[in-house]
Amino acid sequence: DRSPKPGQLLLHDSTPDPIRNELQKMGYILSFDDRTSGPINAIFFDWKHKSMWGGSSNHGEDYGIGW
């Protein structure tokens, strides 16, 4: 279910305890996972510098291609 859930945050498992504690004090409902996004693939075309930048998440068989 990808519907918005106001007040809920998905954080990475490695989020430090002090950060978790402060967010909970602010009233957020926290959940944790080793993957917090994806699958995501993106290519940025930098026309000013005539270059391309790309990236892929580590969520399975992700890839990006450009020419």
Secondary structure as the mmCIF struct_conf table of DSSP 4:
data_model
#
loop_
_struct_conf.conf_type_id
_struct_conf.id
_struct_conf.beg_label_comp_id
_struct_conf.beg_label_asym_id
_struct_conf.beg_label_seq_id
_struct_conf.end_label_comp_id
_struct_conf.end_label_asym_id
_struct_conf.end_label_seq_id
BEND BEND1 SER A 3 SER A 3
TURN_TY1_P TURN_TY1_P1 PRO A 6 GLY A 7
STRN STRN1 GLN A 8 HIS A 12
TURN_TY1_P TURN_TY1_P2 ASP A 13 SER A 14
HELX_RH_AL_P HELX_RH_AL_P1 ASP A 17 LYS A 25
TURN_TY1_P TURN_TY1_P3 MET A 26 GLY A 27
HELX_LH_PP_P HELX_LH_PP_P1 TYR A 28 TYR A 28
STRN STRN2 ILE A 29 ASP A 33
BEND BEND2 ASP A 34 ASP A 34
BEND BEND3 SER A 37 SER A 37
BEND BEND4 PRO A 39 PRO A 39
STRN STRN3 ASN A 41 ASP A 46
TURN_TY1_P TURN_TY1_P4 TRP A 47 LYS A 50
STRN STRN4 SER A 51 SER A 56
BEND BEND5 ASN A 58 GLU A 61
#
